[in-house]
Structures are given as structure tokens and as C-alpha cells.
Amino acid sequence: MTALTRDAQFASEALPRLEDVARFARSLTRDESDADDLVQETYLRAYRSWSSYEPGTDCRRWLFTICRNVFLRSREREQRVVARENPELETLAAVAVAVAADRSGYGDLFTTVDLAPAIHRALADLPEPFRHAVELVDVNDLTYDAAAEVLGVPIGTIRSRLFRGRRLMQESLMDHARDAGLTTAGGDGLLGEQR
């Protein structure tokens, strides 16, 4: 492949994904300047290893993987351990949140109020592993398989992180609704406590 052909392929397949990669980098770093550096390093590495990319495949997934690997290498010293939760307790907690939402009058809240700022805040407040899973699957619309590949974890881990991340976001949004006074008068508080 000539340099001109390689450059043309890179420009047509990788460069249109720049905004997606930048959004993913911001979700990883949580800092605009660090995200810019991460995107730059991602594209530099992608360009250098373009010969390993198979044209016509999912370039966005390939770039996300490079981006995450660059990010992880830059943070090797700050390894964080995620406590493994009991899946049965996680399920019970999710059910409790849903029941509390119904009792508190939150049932149709999510379809009637603009929650974009609260959603962005809830997503930003998620612990890193859960935030990355939610960002990839729910925000960037990757499949579970693709997200597992990008994050380098088994698909079961993606499912678990998504379940817990979504529950934590739901709790955060319910807190937002209560704090904003968007509940029905006389509704129960979280988990059935009287207000």
C-alpha cells in the first residue's frame, strides 16, 4: 500500500470518527485538556499502526480500543480495584429503587422533565468502571461484545457493570427529582420512608 493510499484510507475511515473518540476520551479523563492529549495520542498511534487495521471493519471500535489502551497505560500507577458485589443484592437494590420511584410519584417523571443536566451529572459521578461501560453501550451505542473488547473484559463483566451503573444513575436521578421538588405531594421517600 502506498503512503498516498494509506493516507486516503485513514482520512476516509478514521478521521470521521474524531468526535466519537473525543467524547470517549473526555469520558475517560474527565478533563478537557487531558482528553485532547489522549485523542492526539490515539490518532498518532492509529496512524502509525494503520497497516494492522482491516479496511471496512468497525473503525470506531478499533479507535476506542486504542484510546482506552493509551489511557490505561498513562494511568498504570493508579490501578483501582472494583469491589465485587453480590449479584442478588444488586438485583434487590434495583427492584427497591424501581418500587421507590413508583411510590414517590417518579413513574412518568423521566418522560415529562428535561433531565439532560442531571443525566450528565449522574453519568460523570459514576465510578470509573461503570461509567466506561455505560458510556460505550448506552451513549456510544456499542454492542456488549464490542464494549467488552474495547474494555478488555468478559461480556459478563460488561453486563454486570451496566446493570450496576444504570442502577446508580437511576438512584441519582431520583435524588435529583426529590431535591428539585418534582415528586408528587405526600409521596414516599426513597425505599418507602415517609417524607
N, C-alpha and C positions, 0 to 999 in steps of 0.2 A: 504494500500500500504506500503510495507516495505521500509526502508531507501535505501536499495540497488536498488530496482526497481525505486524509485523516482530519485535517483542519475543518473541511467542509462537513464531514460526518459529525465531528464534535460540536460544531456550531449548530447543526440542524437537530441533533438529539439531546445534547447536554445543556446547552445554553437556554433553551426554552423552559427548563426545569429550575432555573435560578431562583425564582420567587418561592417555589416549594421548598427548596433546600435552605433558603434564607429563613423561612418561617420555622422549619425544623431546627435549624441551628439556634434560633432565638429561644425555642422551647427547651433546648438542651442547656444553653449557657445562662439564660435569664438575664442577659446583658447585651445591649445593642452592639457595643464595641467588640466584645468577645465574639459575638455571633458573626460580625463582619470578618473578623480574622479567621474564624472557623470556616466560613464559606469560601474565603480566598484559598485557604489551605486545602479544602476539599476539592475545589476545581483545579488547583495545581496538581494534586495527586491524581485526579481523574484524567487530566490531560496527559500526564506522564505515563499512565498505565492504560491509555485508551486502547492499546492493542489487545488487552485482556477482556475488553468489553465486546460482547457479541451483538453487532448491529441488529436492530429490530426487536430486541428483548426489552424488558422493563428498565429503562434508563433511570427513571426516578428512584426505583428500589435500589439500583446499583449505587447511585449517588448518595442516597440516605445511608446505606451501609458504610460507604467511605466516610461520610460526615460523622457518623456515630463512632467509628473506629478512631478517627482523628481526635474526636472529643475525649474518648476514653483514654487514649494514650496520653493526652495532656493532663489527665487527672488521675493517673495511676496511683499517686501517693495518697489520694483522698478516697480510697476504697470505702464504700459504705455497705454495711450489711443490712439486709432487709429481714426483719423478723418474720418467720413463717407463722401464719395464723392458722387456727383451726378452721377448716372449710365449713364445718357445720355451724360454728359460731358466726362466721361471716354471713352465711345464708340467713340465720335467725336475725342478725343485725339488719340485713337488707329488708326482711319482712317487717321488722319493727319500724323501720323508717317509713316504709310504704303505708303501714297502718296508721302511724302518727300523722302522716301527710293527709290521709283521708279524714281522720278525726279532727284535725286542726283546720280543715277547710282549704287545704292546699290542692285538692284534687285537680281542679281546672286552672290553677294559677299559672302553670307553665305555658298555657295556650293563650292567656289573656294579658300578660305583662311582658314588657321588653326586659329580658333578663341578661342581655348581652354583657354588660359590665360585670354583673355578678358571676356569670359563667366564666368569663375571662379570669376573674379574681380566683374563683374556685379552682380552675384548672392550674393557675400559677401556684396556688397554695398546696397542690397535691405533692406528696413525697415523690422524689425523682423517678423511681422505677414505675410507679403507677402513672405519673404524668406522661412519661415517654410512651407507654402502651396506649393510653387514651389519645394522645396526640397522633400517633401513627394510624390507629384504627378508626377513631371517631372523627378526627379533624382532617387527616390526610387521606382517609378512605382506603388504606391498605387492607388487604385480607389478613386474617390471623396468621396464615403461613408466611406471608411477606413480612409482617411485623416481627414474627419470631426469627426470621432470617436476619433482618436488619439489627435486631437486638441481640442476636446470638444466643437465644434461649429456646427451650422446647415450647411447642404450641400450648401445652397445658399451663405453662407459666404465664403466657400471654393471656389466656382465658382468666386465670386467677387474678392477675394484675388488673385486667379490665373490670372484672366484677367488683373488686375492692375499690378501684379508682372511681368507678361510676357511683358506687355507694357513698364514698366520701364526698364526691361532688354533690350528690343528692342531699346529704346532710347539710352541707354548706349552703346550698340554695334554700333549704327550708329555714335555716338560721337567718339568712338574708330576708326572706319573706316575713318572718316573725319580727325581726328588727325594723323592717320598713313599714310595719303595721298593715300588711297585706292579708292577714288572716281574717277569718270570719269572727264576728263578735262572740265572745264566750267559748271559743274553741279550746280544745285541749292543747297543751304544750307538747313538746317532744316526748315521745314514749308514754303518752297518756297522763302526764302530770297536769293538775289544774292550774290555770293562769289566773 
